[in-house]
Every structure is written in structure tokens, then in C-alpha cells.
Amino acid sequence: MTPFFKFSLLALCLAALLAPARLLAADAPPPSSAVAPKPVAAAPVPTPPHPGPELDAAIARWKKFDWDAAVKADQLKFLYLVQQKCQETIVDFTARFFKQERIKGELHDEETADMKWRGSPFSVYMKYVIGDEGREVLYVAGQYDNKILAHPGGLLGYLIKVKFAPDDPAALKNNLRPITATGMINMMSVVVTQCALARANGDLQLQYGGKIEVGGRPAYAIVRLLPNKPIYPNKELVFLVDVADIVPVGGDSYGWDGQLFTKYRFTDFKINPGLTDRDFDRDNKDYGF
């Protein structure tokens, strides 16, 4: 094998690894015919909670809240309250994460990954079970040179290990948002920020869409409609909040032509399972880094 052929093969493998790694977003970009808006930055997240009496008290307090009445009375206020509740009560979580995205006009295949997420230090681990099966991605703020560790699935996973910054152009080429925007709390923040912008412009339309099933559990459906303006990401968003645990469990967004742009789901989730540093350690014997 010539050196040039080896280099070409490696370049193709790296491209295959990076291209599918599209990360969490609550909305998708507009059709190619529209002017692409600048990404809406998520609102700053307060210091994540830690296990202890204060966390227990917050969880107990929110359990007493009448969410059924809130979602029917004022959907924007409901979203703000869900955001506040999540910020005060989510230390970490595990979930099966489903995604499907339209990139540059093409609806990509569905992908599903087992996810671990922690608020402090911010940490994300994903192992794909549908898509590039076996692919792993790991990021821990302040560790590994503050870079993402990744490898593809299959035999290539034994040969190729990559390391790149979250804002590296290669990492963002086919990503709606960087890995630092991953997770339930970040999804909530993006939706609330975009709703606040639309409300300030007098453009926001929100309505309660009733309850639908997500992963065998009931979820509140909040429908957001926006006018066709470059500052907005799409026409319609159906945002889903789990009824029992009051956490975001997904969303479907549609363009002004009615086509699906993004679909996300969190299923089989466990809130505050007590993840440790080992769950985000590249040397974990269950991982392939």
C-alpha cells in the first residue's frame, strides 16, 4: 500500500466519522432557499445542582406543582417553569437518544445512541446503536485538552481515534450545534431563548397540543408557530415534556414547506442516577477509546 493510498484512506475514514456526528438541537435550519439565521445562543445555565438536602428540597417542592393547570393556562410561562425546574433538579441523566436531521436539503437516516450526561463538570458520552453502530463520542469540560474524543464503529474503531475541539470546523461541518450544547437542559434553554425572541418581536404563537406518548410515557405537547423570517429557524416546533418527571423528551421541527427538519427523542431515561468520573473516563474498560 502506497503512502498516498494510506493517507487517502485515513482522510476518508475521518470524514465518515465526523460527518454523521450531528448533535442535539431543538430546531433545524431553514430551507436552502431562505437566508440562514444566526444561531440563537442558549441562555447561560446556572451552577448545576449537587446531591444533598438542597437538591432534595427542590425536587420535593416541584413535585407539588400543578403542571396540568400550568400548561393549559400559559404555555410560555410553562416552558420557563420547566426550564427552571430542570436547572434546579437535574444533576445527571442517562437516556437513549434518537435523532433525525435534514442537512442541506437531505433528510438523513435515523441515528440512536445511548447517552450519559452530567452537568458539572459538563460531560457527555454517547455510544451509537443505530447508524454507525459502535461509534463512541466523549467530552469532558477541562479534560483531554478540552477536546472531543471519538472513534467510528466496526473494525475502523480499533484503527482510528480522533481528538478535536468542540468548535473545530470539521466537527461543526454537519452539526447543528456543538457537543457543548447537548442535553435536556440545553435543549430547554434553546427553545426558551427562541420563544423569548419571537415574543419580543410580537411573532410568537404557542398552543397546548394535548398529551402524546413518547417511549411509552405521556408527554405534554407544546406547539410553536413562527412567521417566515430569516431570524427564525423554522415554521413549526412540536416540543415534548414528560408528564411524570417534567423534563424535555424531544421535539419535531418543520420548515415553511411542511417538510420535517429535525426529530429528537429521549427515551428510557433516568434522572440523577449518580454518574461518576468513571462514566466519563476514556480508560473505562467498557469503552473503546
N, C-alpha and C positions, 0 to 999 in steps of 0.2 A: 504494500500500500504506500503510495507516494505521500510525501509531507503535505502536498496541496490537497490531496483527497482526504487525508485525515482532518485537515483544517476545515474543509468544506462540510464534512460530516458533522464535526463538532458544532459549527455555526448553525446548521440545520436543526440539530438536536436542541440547542439553546433556544432557538426561535420557537420550536414546538413547545418547549417548557414554559416560556414566558407568555406566549400569545394567549393561552386559554385561562390564564390566572386572573380572570376578571373578578373583582372583589365587590363587597357589599355596597349597594346603593338603594335608596328608596325610590328613585326616579331614573329615567333614561334620558339621553339627549334627544333633541328634536329631529324631525326628518331632515335628510340631507339637503332638501330644498330650502330649509329655513336657516336663519342666521343662528349659529350656535351661541347659546348664552354662556356667560362666565359661570363656573361652578359656584354654587352657594356654599360658603363655608359653614360647617357645623358650629353651633354656639359653644363657647367654652364650657367644658364639663367641670362641675365642682369636684373637690377632692373626693375620690371614691371612698365608700364606707368600709369599715373593717369589722370583723366579727366581734361581738361584745354587747353589753347592755344597751348602748345607744342604737345599734342596728336592730336588736330585738324589739326595742320600744317603737322604732319606726315601722317595722313590719306589722306589729300589733295595731298601731294607730291606723295604718292604711287599710287593714282588713275590715275595719269598722265603717269604711266609707261606702256610700251608696252609689256604686258605679253605674247601675242601671238607670237611675234617675239622672245622673250627670251626663251620660252620653246622649240621652234624649233631649235634655234641656239646652245644652250649648256645646256643640262639637269642638269648637276651638278651645274653649276652656277645658273640656275633657282631655284634649291632646296635651295641653300644658300640664294638667294634673298627672297624666300618665308619665310624662317626661320627669316631673319632679319625684314621683313615686319610684321610678326606676333608678334615678340618680341617688336616692336615699337608701335603696334596699338591695341593689344588685352588686355583690362583691365579685362573683364569677359565675360562669354557667357552662354547661355542655349542651350540645344540640346537634341534630342532623340538619345541615343547611343545604337547601335546594336553590338553584338559580338557573334562570334562562334569560339571555340578553340579546337584544338586536344591536349589532355593531356594524356601522357603516351600511345600513340598509338590509343586512342579512341577519335573520333570526338564527342564532347559534343553537347547537344541541344543548339539551338539559345536562346540568352537572350537579352532583350531590357530594357533599363532604361531611365527615364527622368533625365537628369543631369544638375546641376548648378556648375559652375567653376569660381573661382576668383584667380587672380594672387597674390594679396597682401592684407592681409596675405593669404598665399596659402590655399585655401578652396575647398572642394569637397562635394557635396551632390548628392546622387542617390536614386531614388525610382524605383523599378523594376515593369514593367508592363507585361513582358513576361518572364517566368522562375519561380522563386519563387515570384509570384505576391504579391506586398505589402511590400517586403523586403526593408529596408532603410539602407543606409550607410552614415555616416557623419564624415568628418575630417576637422579640422581647425588647422593649424600650431600654436603651442603655447597655445592652449586652450584644455580643457578637459584632462589635464595632457599629452598633446601632443599625445593622443591616438585616435584610430578609435572607434566610437560608431556605433553599428549595432544591428538590430533585424530581425528575419525572418518574412516572410509574414504569412497571415492567423491568426488563433487563437493563434499560438505559439508566435506571435509578442507581445501579451499582457503579456505573461508569461516570456519571455526570452529577456534580454537585455545584450549585451556583450560589453566589452571595452578592446582593446588590442593595442599594439604598431604596427606601420606600418611594422616594420621588425620582428615582432613576427613570429617564425617558423610556428605556427598554421595559421597565416594569409597568409604566403607565400607558404604553402604546395602545393596548387593548383593554385597559381597565377604566371603569367609570370613576373609581375613587381608589386612593391608595389603601394599603392594608391598615394604616393607622386610623382609617375611618370605618373599620369593621366592627360589627357587634350590635346588639339590641339598643344600647344607649345611644350610639352614634346614629343608628337608623332613625331613632326617635328625634334626635336633635336636628337632623337634616329636614325631616318633614315639618317640624315646628318652625324652623327658620324660614322655609319657603312659604309656609302659610302666613307667617308674620309679614313677609314682604308683600304678598298678594293682598293682605288686608290693608296694609299701609297705602297701597295703590287703589284701593276700592274695587279690587278684582276678585276677591276670594268668595267662592261658593262652596259651602260644606253642608253635607246632609248625612243623617244616620241611615245606613243601609240595612239595619237589622243584624241578625246573627247568622253566621255561616260556619260550617265545620272546617277546621284546619287540623289535620293529623288526628282525627277522631275526637277533637275537643271543640267546644263552641267558641267563636271569636266574634267580637264586635266589628262591624264593617263601617268605616268612615269613608264617604265618597267625596273627593275634592275635584272641582272643575275649575279650569283656568282658561282665560282667553288666549288666542293665538298671538303671543308677543314674544320677541326674542329673549326677554328676561326670564321666561318660564320654561321648564324642562319638558312639559307635556300637557295634553288637554285634560286627561283624567287619571286620577290615582285612587285605587281602592286599597285603603290601608287597614290592616287587621290587627286587633288587640285581643289577646287571650282573655276570656271572661273570668276564669278562675284565678290566674296569677297576675293579671293586668300587666302584661309585657307585650311588646310588639312581636308578632309572629309572621309578618310578611307584608307583601303589597304587590299589586299588579298595576303597571302604568301603561297608558295607551296614548298614541300620538293623535294629532288632529285628523289623520286619515282613518282612525279607528284601529290601526294595527297595534298588536301587542309589542311593547318595547322591552319591558322587564317583568320578570316574575320571580319573587323570592318567598321562601318559607323557612321558618324554624319549627322543626317538629321534634318529638321525643326529647324535649329539653328538660334540664334540671337546673334550677336556680340555687346558687350558693352550695354546690356540692363539696366545697372545701378543697379546691385545687391547690397544689403545692408547686414549689420550684421544679420539682421532678417532672411535672407535666409539661414544662416548657424548657426542658434540658435537651440539648442536641445529642447528649450521650445516653439518653434514655434507651434502654435495651429494646424497647418496643418500637423505636423509631429507626429510620434508615438514613440518618444524616452522617 
